[in-house]
Amino acid sequence: MSDIKASLDNVNIAIDQLLEHAADLLFEDEKSDTLVFKLHEAISARQHFIDQLVGDSQFEDKQYLQQQVSLTEKFAQQATIIRVDREALLRGMRKGQQQTNLYKTINAKR
């Protein structure tokens, strides 16, 4: 049981670091795809460890499970902030591309 908790604690640290790095990483950076992949793997591993703890009838550390709930909420908030930021950047890029295309059309008609 302590192995699962130790593994879960390590995965939590990794997720926290990946989310911090994602927030600092530029949208256009090619490392974004790799970072998202690593984040997905870490979250899947975290879910697996939590499932093991919850499924173990002998595990009764409610405080530890509550801590995991709090971390889940923290991670979700961080991910939402990053997602909203990325969506805003995408909208801005699309709008800029539309304006560029409009100017190209105007220039082509001259």
Backbone as a printed PyTorch tensor [residue, N CA C, xyz], in Angstrom:
tensor([[[  0.8150,  -1.1960,   0.0000],
         [  0.0000,   0.0000,   0.0000],
         [  0.8600,   1.2620,   0.0000]],

        [[  1.9230,   1.2240,   0.7770],
         [  2.7930,   2.4060,   0.8160],
         [  3.4840,   2.6170,  -0.5290]],

        [[  3.6760,   1.5270,  -1.3020],
         [  4.2510,   1.6650,  -2.6450],
         [  3.3130,   2.4560,  -3.5550]],

        [[  2.0240,   2.1670,  -3.4370],
         [  1.0410,   2.8740,  -4.2660],
         [  0.9930,   4.3460,  -3.8720]],

        [[  0.9950,   4.6110,  -2.5680],
         [  0.9750,   6.0030,  -2.1150],
         [  2.2230,   6.7500,  -2.5700]],

        [[  3.3780,   6.0950,  -2.4830],
         [  4.6280,   6.7330,  -2.9190],
         [  4.5930,   7.0000,  -4.4240]],

        [[  4.0860,   6.0330,  -5.1780],
         [  3.9780,   6.2170,  -6.6310],
         [  3.0030,   7.3370,  -6.9580]],

        [[  1.8970,   7.3710,  -6.2460],
         [  0.9010,   8.4210,  -6.4660],
         [  1.4770,   9.7860,  -6.1220]],

        [[  2.2120,   9.8600,  -5.0220],
         [  2.8430,  11.1300,  -4.6500],
         [  3.8240,  11.5970,  -5.7230]],

        [[  4.5930,  10.6680,  -6.2900],
         [  5.5350,  11.0140,  -7.3600],
         [  4.8080,  11.4880,  -8.6140]],

        [[  3.7060,  10.8250,  -8.9450],
         [  2.9240,  11.2260, -10.1180],
         [  2.3090,  12.6040,  -9.8870]],

        [[  1.8440,  12.8620,  -8.6720],
         [  1.2810,  14.1820,  -8.3590],
         [  2.3170,  15.2850,  -8.5590]],

        [[  3.5330,  15.0180,  -8.1180],
         [  4.6160,  15.9940,  -8.2960],
         [  4.8780,  16.2110,  -9.7860]],

        [[  4.9020,  15.1200, -10.5460],
         [  5.1530,  15.2160, -11.9880],
         [  4.0490,  16.0240, -12.6770]],

        [[  2.7940,  15.7660, -12.3160],
         [  1.6760,  16.5050, -12.9210],
         [  1.7840,  17.9840, -12.5880]],

        [[  2.0900,  18.2840, -11.3480],
         [  2.2320,  19.6830, -10.9410],
         [  3.3240,  20.3770, -11.7550]],

        [[  4.4460,  19.7150, -11.9330],
         [  5.5550,  20.2890, -12.7090],
         [  5.1810,  20.4350, -14.1780]],

        [[  4.4950,  19.4370, -14.7260],
         [  4.0780,  19.5180, -16.1310],
         [  3.0900,  20.6580, -16.3500]],

        [[  2.1670,  20.8340, -15.4310],
         [  1.2040,  21.9310, -15.5660],
         [  1.8870,  23.2910, -15.4500]],

        [[  2.8410,  23.4020, -14.5430],
         [  3.5950,  24.6560, -14.4260],
         [  4.3770,  24.9310, -15.7090]],

        [[  4.9780,  23.8930, -16.2470],
         [  5.7470,  24.0490, -17.4870],
         [  4.8180,  24.4070, -18.6490]],

        [[  3.6510,  23.8000, -18.6870],
         [  2.6810,  24.0880, -19.7560],
         [  2.2320,  25.5390, -19.7070]],

        [[  2.0770,  26.0570, -18.5020],
         [  1.6530,  27.4500, -18.3640],
         [  2.7220,  28.4100, -18.8650]],

        [[  3.9840,  28.0150, -18.7230],
         [  5.0970,  28.8760, -19.1350],
         [  5.4840,  28.6870, -20.6000]],

        [[  5.0750,  27.5750, -21.1880],
         [  5.4850,  27.2320, -22.5420],
         [  4.6930,  28.0500, -23.5620]],

        [[  5.3770,  28.5500, -24.5520],
         [  4.7040,  29.2930, -25.6160],
         [  3.8190,  28.3580, -26.4160]],

        [[  2.7030,  28.8810, -26.8660],
         [  1.7190,  28.0950, -27.6060],
         [  2.3260,  27.4500, -28.8510]],

        [[  3.1820,  28.1910, -29.5260],
         [  3.7420,  27.7270, -30.7860],
         [  4.8980,  26.7530, -30.6030]],

        [[  5.3590,  26.5960, -29.3950],
         [  6.5110,  25.7400, -29.1150],
         [  6.1890,  24.2900, -29.4810]],

        [[  7.0970,  23.6620, -30.2040],
         [  6.8930,  22.2770, -30.6300],
         [  6.8740,  21.3090, -29.4480]],

        [[  7.4070,  21.7240, -28.3230],
         [  7.4280,  20.8700, -27.1400],
         [  6.0320,  20.7270, -26.5280]],

        [[  5.0900,  21.5640, -26.9520],
         [  3.7330,  21.5200, -26.4010],
         [  3.0910,  20.1570, -26.5920]],

        [[  3.2390,  19.5830, -27.7760],
         [  2.6340,  18.2840, -28.0490],
         [  3.1960,  17.2030, -27.1350]],

        [[  4.5100,  17.2060, -26.9560],
         [  5.1570,  16.2340, -26.0790],
         [  4.7080,  16.4330, -24.6500]],

        [[  4.6150,  17.6750, -24.2390],
         [  4.1940,  17.9840, -22.8770],
         [  2.7670,  17.5080, -22.6260]],

        [[  1.8790,  17.7270, -23.5780],
         [  0.4890,  17.2850, -23.4370],
         [  0.4360,  15.7620, -23.3590]],

        [[  1.2400,  15.0810, -24.1600],
         [  1.2930,  13.6180, -24.1330],
         [  1.7660,  13.1260, -22.7680]],

        [[  2.8230,  13.7270, -22.2420],
         [  3.3370,  13.3380, -20.9220],
         [  2.3040,  13.6140, -19.8300]],

        [[  1.6160,  14.7260, -19.9500],
         [  0.5840,  15.0750, -18.9810],
         [ -0.5480,  14.0470, -19.0150]],

        [[ -0.9380,  13.6600, -20.2030],
         [ -1.9860,  12.6430, -20.3500],
         [ -1.5590,  11.3160, -19.7160]],

        [[ -0.3190,  10.9180, -19.9530],
         [  0.1860,   9.6760, -19.3590],
         [  0.2110,   9.7610, -17.8360]],

        [[  0.6540,  10.8960, -17.3090],
         [  0.7380,  11.0660, -15.8570],
         [ -0.6540,  11.0540, -15.2260]],

        [[ -1.6030,  11.6920, -15.8630],
         [ -2.9640,  11.7130, -15.3330],
         [ -3.5750,  10.3110, -15.3700]],

        [[ -3.3030,   9.5660, -16.4240],
         [ -3.7900,   8.1810, -16.5040],
         [ -3.1840,   7.3270, -15.3980]],

        [[ -1.8900,   7.4980, -15.1520],
         [ -1.2300,   6.7530, -14.0780],
         [ -1.8170,   7.1420, -12.7280]],

        [[ -2.0600,   8.4290, -12.5400],
         [ -2.6530,   8.9060, -11.2760],
         [ -4.0140,   8.2700, -11.0640]],

        [[ -4.8120,   8.2360, -12.1050],
         [ -6.1440,   7.6390, -11.9940],
         [ -6.0390,   6.1570, -11.6370]],

        [[ -5.0750,   5.4730, -12.2140],
         [ -4.8610,   4.0480, -11.9250],
         [ -4.5190,   3.8480, -10.4490]],

        [[ -3.6100,   4.6610,  -9.9220],
         [ -3.2170,   4.5310,  -8.5150],
         [ -4.3850,   4.8590,  -7.5810]],

        [[ -5.1410,   5.8910,  -7.9180],
         [ -6.2980,   6.2480,  -7.0920],
         [ -7.3260,   5.1200,  -7.1200]],

        [[ -7.5540,   4.5420,  -8.2840],
         [ -8.4820,   3.4100,  -8.3890],
         [ -8.0420,   2.2500,  -7.5040]],

        [[ -6.7310,   2.0000,  -7.4660],
         [ -6.2160,   0.9320,  -6.6110],
         [ -6.4720,   1.2310,  -5.1340]],

        [[ -6.2430,   2.4790,  -4.7260],
         [ -6.4710,   2.8390,  -3.3340],
         [ -7.9490,   2.7420,  -2.9580]],

        [[ -8.7950,   3.2680,  -3.8070],
         [-10.2280,   3.2640,  -3.5270],
         [-10.7750,   1.8340,  -3.5320]],

        [[-10.2360,   1.0070,  -4.4060],
         [-10.7040,  -0.3740,  -4.5100],
         [-10.1940,  -1.2920,  -3.4080]],

        [[ -9.2230,  -0.8390,  -2.6470],
         [ -8.6550,  -1.6580,  -1.5740],
         [ -9.4940,  -1.4870,  -0.3070]],

        [[-10.1470,  -2.5490,   0.1070],
         [-11.0290,  -2.4720,   1.2810],
         [-10.2550,  -2.2520,   2.5780]],

        [[ -8.9600,  -2.5100,   2.5740],
         [ -8.1530,  -2.3240,   3.7740],
         [ -7.6090,  -0.9020,   3.9000]],

        [[ -7.6840,  -0.1270,   2.8410],
         [ -7.1840,   1.2490,   2.8770],
         [ -8.2460,   2.1470,   3.4840]],

        [[ -7.9210,   2.7730,   4.6000],
         [ -8.9110,   3.5760,   5.3170],
         [ -8.4250,   4.9890,   5.6390]],

        [[ -7.3940,   5.4540,   4.9650],
         [ -6.8500,   6.7810,   5.2320],
         [ -7.6810,   7.8260,   4.4880]],

        [[ -8.7670,   8.2450,   5.1050],
         [ -9.6820,   9.1970,   4.4730],
         [ -9.0250,  10.5510,   4.2440]],

        [[ -8.1420,  10.9290,   5.1470],
         [ -7.4510,  12.2200,   5.0010],
         [ -6.5950,  12.2240,   3.7340]],

        [[ -5.9380,  11.1050,   3.4540],
         [ -5.1060,  11.0100,   2.2530],
         [ -5.9790,  11.1060,   0.9990]],

        [[ -7.1180,  10.4160,   1.0270],
         [ -8.0260,  10.4770,  -0.1210],
         [ -8.5950,  11.8800,  -0.3020]],

        [[ -8.8820,  12.5710,   0.7960],
         [ -9.3650,  13.9470,   0.7050],
         [ -8.2890,  14.8500,   0.1130]],

        [[ -7.0500,  14.5810,   0.4870],
         [ -5.9270,  15.3380,  -0.0800],
         [ -5.8690,  15.1180,  -1.5930]],

        [[ -6.1450,  13.9020,  -2.0340],
         [ -6.1360,  13.6100,  -3.4690],
         [ -7.2750,  14.3370,  -4.1800]],

        [[ -8.4180,  14.4350,  -3.5210],
         [ -9.5390,  15.1900,  -4.0960],
         [ -9.1430,  16.6580,  -4.2590]],

        [[ -8.5050,  17.2030,  -3.2420],
         [ -8.0600,  18.6040,  -3.3040],
         [ -7.0470,  18.8020,  -4.4230]],

        [[ -6.1280,  17.8590,  -4.5710],
         [ -5.1440,  17.9550,  -5.6570],
         [ -5.8230,  17.8540,  -7.0150]],

        [[ -6.8270,  16.9890,  -7.1190],
         [ -7.5570,  16.8680,  -8.3800],
         [ -8.1990,  18.1960,  -8.7440]],

        [[ -8.8060,  18.8500,  -7.7700],
         [ -9.4280,  20.1530,  -8.0150],
         [ -8.3870,  21.1930,  -8.4090]],

        [[ -7.2410,  21.1670,  -7.7380],
         [ -6.1560,  22.1100,  -8.0620],
         [ -5.6690,  21.8830,  -9.4900]],

        [[ -5.4410,  20.6100,  -9.8450],
         [ -4.9670,  20.2920, -11.1920],
         [ -5.9970,  20.7080, -12.2400]],

        [[ -7.2690,  20.4740, -11.9470],
         [ -8.3320,  20.8490, -12.8880],
         [ -8.3700,  22.3580, -13.0950]],

        [[ -8.1940,  23.1130, -12.0170],
         [ -8.1830,  24.5720, -12.1310],
         [ -6.9960,  25.0420, -12.9620]],

        [[ -5.8240,  24.4680, -12.7130],
         [ -4.6370,  24.8500, -13.4800],
         [ -4.8320,  24.5210, -14.9600]],

        [[ -5.3570,  23.3400, -15.2350],
         [ -5.5630,  22.9230, -16.6240],
         [ -6.5910,  23.8090, -17.3160]],

        [[ -7.6200,  24.2040, -16.5920],
         [ -8.6410,  25.0800, -17.1720],
         [ -8.0540,  26.4360, -17.5270]],

        [[ -7.2360,  26.9770, -16.6550],
         [ -6.5880,  28.2660, -16.9380],
         [ -5.7360,  28.1640, -18.2030]],

        [[ -4.9760,  27.0860, -18.3190],
         [ -4.1280,  26.8890, -19.4970],
         [ -4.9870,  26.7330, -20.7420]],

        [[ -6.0590,  25.9390, -20.6510],
         [ -6.9370,  25.7030, -21.8000],
         [ -7.5840,  27.0000, -22.2690]],

        [[ -8.0960,  27.7850, -21.3340],
         [ -8.7450,  29.0570, -21.6900],
         [ -7.7420,  29.9890, -22.3680]],

        [[ -6.5340,  30.0320, -21.8490],
         [ -5.4830,  30.8630, -22.4390],
         [ -5.1740,  30.4120, -23.8660]],

        [[ -5.0630,  29.1040, -24.0500],
         [ -4.7540,  28.5600, -25.3910],
         [ -5.8970,  28.8250, -26.3660]],

        [[ -7.1280,  28.6780, -25.8840],
         [ -8.2800,  28.9510, -26.7520],
         [ -8.3080,  30.4140, -27.1850]],

        [[ -7.9870,  31.3040, -26.2730],
         [ -7.9520,  32.7310, -26.6160],
         [ -6.8770,  33.0020, -27.6560]],

        [[ -5.7260,  32.3580, -27.4980],
         [ -4.6600,  32.5250, -28.4890],
         [ -5.0870,  31.9900, -29.8510]],

        [[ -5.7580,  30.8540, -29.8560],
         [ -6.2360,  30.2920, -31.1290],
         [ -7.2450,  31.2200, -31.7980]],

        [[ -8.1660,  31.7650, -31.0170],
         [ -9.1400,  32.7010, -31.5890],
         [ -8.4320,  33.9150, -32.1730]],

        [[ -7.4420,  34.4120, -31.4640],
         [ -6.6840,  35.5600, -31.9610],
         [ -5.9340,  35.2320, -33.2340]],

        [[ -5.3720,  34.0340, -33.2950],
         [ -4.6470,  33.6300, -34.5020],
         [ -5.6020,  33.4910, -35.6830]],

        [[ -6.7780,  32.9040, -35.4340],
         [ -7.7640,  32.7460, -36.5120],
         [ -8.2380,  34.1020, -37.0130]],

        [[ -8.4950,  35.0100, -36.0840],
         [ -8.9510,  36.3380, -36.4750],
         [ -7.8630,  37.0360, -37.2830]],

        [[ -6.6290,  36.9150, -36.8400],
         [ -5.5150,  37.5120, -37.5780],
         [ -5.3750,  36.9100, -38.9670]],

        [[ -5.5760,  35.5980, -39.0660],
         [ -5.4890,  34.9320, -40.3670],
         [ -6.6220,  35.3970, -41.2810]],

        [[ -7.8160,  35.5620, -40.7250],
         [ -8.9430,  36.0450, -41.5170],
         [ -8.6890,  37.4530, -42.0290]],

        [[ -8.1140,  38.3130, -41.1790],
         [ -7.8100,  39.6710, -41.5950],
         [ -6.7360,  39.6680, -42.6780]],

        [[ -5.7450,  38.8140, -42.5210],
         [ -4.6930,  38.7100, -43.5350],
         [ -5.2800,  38.2650, -44.8650]],

        [[ -6.1520,  37.2800, -44.8340],
         [ -6.7950,  36.7990, -46.0580],
         [ -7.6520,  37.8860, -46.6910]],

        [[ -8.3190,  38.6810, -45.8780],
         [ -9.1310,  39.7740, -46.3920],
         [ -8.2440,  40.7920, -47.1150]],

        [[ -7.1200,  41.1550, -46.4900],
         [ -6.2010,  42.1020, -47.1210],
         [ -5.6190,  41.5350, -48.4170]],

        [[ -5.3340,  40.2600, -48.4360],
         [ -4.8120,  39.6390, -49.6520],
         [ -5.8540,  39.6950, -50.7640]],

        [[ -7.1140,  39.4720, -50.4090],
         [ -8.2010,  39.5370, -51.4000],
         [ -8.3520,  40.9490, -51.9290]],

        [[ -8.2880,  41.9120, -51.0470],
         [ -8.3980,  43.3190, -51.4750],
         [ -7.2580,  43.6800, -52.3970]],

        [[ -6.0330,  43.3010, -52.0180],
         [ -4.8700,  43.5980, -52.8540],
         [ -4.9240,  42.8930, -54.1910]],

        [[ -5.4640,  41.6870, -54.2260],
         [ -5.5580,  40.9390, -55.4660],
         [ -6.5310,  41.5790, -56.4540]],

        [[ -7.5170,  42.2910, -55.9460],
         [ -8.5240,  42.9230, -56.7970],
         [ -8.0490,  44.2560, -57.3450]],

        [[ -6.9280,  44.7510, -56.8820],
         [ -6.4400,  46.0530, -57.3490],
         [ -5.7650,  45.9440, -58.6560]]])
